[in-house]
Amino acid sequence: MSGLPVVVVGAGPQGLAAAAHLTERGIASVVVERGSSAGAAVAEWGHVRLFSAWPELMDAAARRLLEASGWAAPDRGYPTGAEWVRDYLAPLADALGERVRYGTTVTGIARRGRDKVVDGGRRSQPFVVHTQDRHGRDGRILARAVIDASGTWNQPNPAGADGFPAVGEAAASGRISYRIPDDVSSCAGRHVAVVGAGHSATHAVLRLSELARRDPSMRITWLLRRGSTTNLFGGGERDELAERAVLGSRARKVIEAGVVEVVTGFRVAEFRREGAGLVIVSEAGREIAGVDRVVALTGFRPDLGILRELRIDVDPSLDAVAGIAAEIDPNIHSCGSVSATGARQLRHPEDGFFIVGAKSYGRAPTFLALTGFEQVRSVVAHLAGDHEGAERTELVLPDTGVCGGASAFDSPQGGCCAPALLPLGSRPVTAG
């Protein structure tokens, strides 16, 4: 299998970084991207500014590859998603050239000639990455190893509090958005409910509140599953992600000014049509009536369906890679820094297969781009036979000074006061 490439699924920040490390080590690679360009998922939240500054958003091997072509790295400021794509991800993909294949969706990954049940000769067979192009044509790519960096962006959680869509949620889908809004002008004079307590939800509330300050007829209701607003506003002065600290301060101000109504302990059970609007009903029977629009930002989950014929080790509660679950579980770590994870922690029973990036964290809202860059550095070192490099840690994470976590789900008070990490997908000034 030595003549086969390593297939990387996803041309996002971690997928392209993995390809850069593979290129630097002289290992052939193919990056498969369902979108029409690099960073397609990031581009969908391109209007949102990240909490992390430029130096924290670039992988070291990727920088070396780019700088060899005369590219100059941005050295300060907090880019939007669109700027991250334009000034880093797109140039990186261009530098990788024909290694990146666009418009190609991975429909499944397996071992050649072996379904999940078969033991015989399994380890000696290459991986088969099943694909479908934009014209619906099926294909197969043989690989010596596979790095799944496909992320979680296309799998938003529903508004329903038990993990399934609430009663009536599908029927009301025309009024519900699962993305941070860009243009909020259509919400003028409307009653908008925001569901979620993370930084994406906070960003959405602030964007809507700018309109509400100019339009007193507009109403914003912020629905939190937790029993209090403790930890809703970030880590304040202790937060080393300065833009995140600013976000929390702004959220506090709009609430104190009465621009936004906060409802705590509200777990959505049902959406019911009533007249021209919606009634949102909680598990406890409370009702929020006259809602015109809903912005549901309750996190993301990984798509594990494409891995169903592989032998993978996934935590049963987080859908995260089992080897890192104890470090990132929000039920245990209501706050606290997450240790760097590498090839050893990310390995699966299927030798040569790795899940990296936000997908490796499953449903845990604690992922940082820096964490993913360290993952791919270690994984590629392992694939190259550099076991000392794979075990080495080359990561320092920022202290966010934030408390919270699922352990305090029903408590009116928060948990401990150690630092937590921020999800890329909602990190934009605003995942993590």
Helices and strands as residue ranges (DSSP letters): E 6-9, H 13-24, E 29-32, H 40-44, G 54-57, H 60-67, H 81-84, I 85-89, H 90-96, G 97-99, E 100-101, E 104-111, E 127-133, E 138-143, E 145-148, G 173-175, E 176-177, G 185-187, E 191-195, H 199-214, E 219-223, G 236-238, H 242-256, E 260-263, E 268-274, E 277-282, E 287-291, E 293-296, G 305-307, H 322-328, H 343-346, E 353-355, G 357-361, H 369-383, H 387-391, G 406-408
